[in-house]
Amino acid sequence: MRISIYFFIFCSYFTSYSQEFFDTDKIENTKQIEELNTLIAQNPSAENYYYRGYNNYLNKNYDDALSDYDHALSLTPNDFNIYFSRGNLNLKLKDYKNAIADFSKCVSLNKDSQKAYFNRAFAERKIFDRTGAIRDYSKCIILKPDNLAAYQNRGLLKKELNLHKEAIADFDKVIEMDPKSVDAYQNRGISKAMLNSKDALADFNTAVKLAPENAETYFNRALYFINFKIKGDYCSDLKKAFNFGYLSAQELIIEHCKK
């Protein structure tokens, strides 16, 4: 089968685990930083540097946060939480190699930390180490079999590698856990289409039903008809995709829809 020149939209986004704390009030965080400045002057402990680093992170003072985490680790070189927080900071800074190093240290300190494997996989994918990322998502799934995001992300990686049968198995698990996952239906439909499976259309139809105002669902269903030369009212789908904001559909409307 010759692959069409029209490409489906991959309909999901890779995510990472966030920090463990949730105080995001900038004024309050600034106050805490000032208090920690005083504490550190009196007691420059790893804990105080760590908490000041985290508050600097929340206030987007990333250079200061990195300096604080480095100071904390110089005092407590085997602290899982500090490495995990610095790894998240390196993700934010798009310093993926150092993020991988931090999460690798986390794994060495706690081989059962599924969140460390998950975040390392996220960073590995960013440097195109898909094999490493798949391996870490798989480890994460072993440790936490109900981790929907790990199945979703691993499925996307397998789809990128054209391992469509394996990708479908991952999207099956996502749908089993979340029967209303529009992204999982769309991505499974794409993998099925690439395998020339006739039931791909059912997944695209379900995605449209679940998200009737989502431009991507209509666009991908239209591409399924066009790419595989299947008769159907794909022009209506293209027009809906365009009306819902996917402007790239206009080119296909001009090319394929005469009226």
Summary of the structure (lengths in Angstrom):
residues: 259
radius of gyration: 22.9
end to end distance: 30.1
largest distance: 77.0
contacts: 830
relative contact order: 0.09
helix: 69%
strand: 0%
